[in-house]
Amino acid sequence: ADSRGDCMCPDERPICSQDGRPSCVRADGFRDFHYFAATCETCVCQEEGSDSSDLEENSCGVQGVVADSYGVCTCPDERPMCATRTSMTEKLGCGMTSGNADHLSTFIVGCTTCVCREHCPSGARQPFADEFGDCACPNELPACYENGAKGCGTTSGSTASISYFRASCGTSCDCRAHEGNCEPASCTTTADCSYAECHDCEMCLGVSRCPAVGVVQSMPDSNGNCECKEDYRCVQSGSGLPGCPRAPSGESTSQFRANCLACQCEAVDSGTASSPVNTGELACPSF
């Protein structure tokens, strides 16, 4: 293990999976697609796109959920929406068998692209929450208000967001149109578009701007992600390890959600890149 008590998957099997689901928990508690805590007993490294053959026969990959006698898993009440994950997006519904219509709450055992999500209200950008349990306001009503005040609490709990809100917020959160006219000078100097005068600016569509250092462009892409330049990687401040949350789901070392306040692009110093240091107390598995 390295000095932080983490192990890294090898190049030939770079994707870490825990309990049959993509991503593993590191020693610092963050989830990661490449690193995992040396103490993890259910973490395995797999080839990208593998079928997670290490799953138990009746395991659904969701805590507390076991397949029925027909091999069907049902999402739990607290996360009742089944979505299918691709490399960049998630869509509502999970295919039960080849040729069958998508099901909104059930999926077949062993499905590695099926995830259970919380339900979002009808006015949200999509009917199910992201992997963090947050819903997004739609483009036509991009400003989030909670209890009548602009800005909504998210699952991160660090600061109010102008476009995301907790799926559990209920009727306390609602999405509204921006008010006011555009004043370009304010938009270009504002860290996020929380001011009314940014209504018509291209960069004020209910998402934050990207950081000033190490990014390809100052505006997020259509998914709300910022992208690090070549020879840069994304890290979360305080963790020291690469890997940042990416919209709509998953983690990446090159992209991150624009509303992630702790995410930043850090230059990769090839001179300092080295193999993890063995602590002598924690040993990584042979794979």
URMOZI-V227976 format. One record per backbone hydrogen bond with DSSP energy under -1.0 kcal/mol. NH is the residue of the N-H (numbers start at 1). CO is the residue of the C=O. E is the energy in kcal/mol with one decimal. If there is no record, write none. Layout:
nh	co	e
NH	CO	E
NH	CO	E
This chain:
nh	co	e
2	6	-2.8
5	2	-2.0
7	36	-3.4
9	34	-2.6
13	10	-1.0
15	46	-2.1
16	33	-2.9
17	44	-2.9
18	21	-2.4
19	42	-1.4
21	18	-1.8
23	16	-2.7
24	32	-3.0
26	30	-3.4
29	26	-1.6
32	24	-2.7
36	7	-2.3
37	25	-2.3
38	5	-2.6
40	37	-1.9
44	17	-2.6
46	15	-3.0
50	47	-1.9
55	52	-1.6
59	56	-1.5
60	65	-1.0
65	62	-2.4
67	58	-2.0
68	72	-2.2
71	68	-2.1
73	107	-3.5
75	105	-3.0
79	76	-1.3
81	117	-2.4
82	104	-2.9
83	115	-2.8
84	91	-2.9
85	113	-3.6
86	89	-3.1
91	84	-2.1
93	82	-3.1
94	103	-2.5
100	97	-2.0
103	94	-2.4
107	73	-2.1
109	71	-2.5
111	108	-1.5
115	83	-2.6
117	81	-3.3
120	127	-2.8
124	121	-1.9
125	136	-3.6
129	118	-2.6
130	134	-2.6
133	130	-2.0
135	165	-3.4
137	163	-2.8
143	176	-2.4
144	162	-1.9
145	174	-2.8
146	149	-2.8
147	172	-3.1
149	146	-1.9
151	144	-3.3
152	161	-3.0
161	152	-3.2
165	135	-2.4
166	153	-1.6
167	133	-2.5
169	166	-1.8
172	169	-1.4
173	170	-1.2
174	145	-2.4
176	143	-3.2
183	197	-1.4
186	183	-1.3
187	183	-1.3
188	184	-2.0
194	192	-1.4
198	195	-1.7
199	196	-1.4
204	201	-1.7
209	191	-1.5
210	218	-3.0
216	227	-2.8
221	225	-2.6
224	221	-2.2
226	256	-3.1
228	254	-3.2
229	214	-3.0
232	229	-1.6
233	266	-2.5
234	253	-2.6
235	264	-2.6
237	262	-3.4
239	236	-2.6
243	234	-2.5
244	252	-2.4
246	250	-2.6
252	244	-2.3
256	226	-1.9
257	245	-2.5
258	224	-2.7
260	257	-2.0
264	235	-2.1
266	233	-3.4
268	231	-2.9
272	269	-1.5
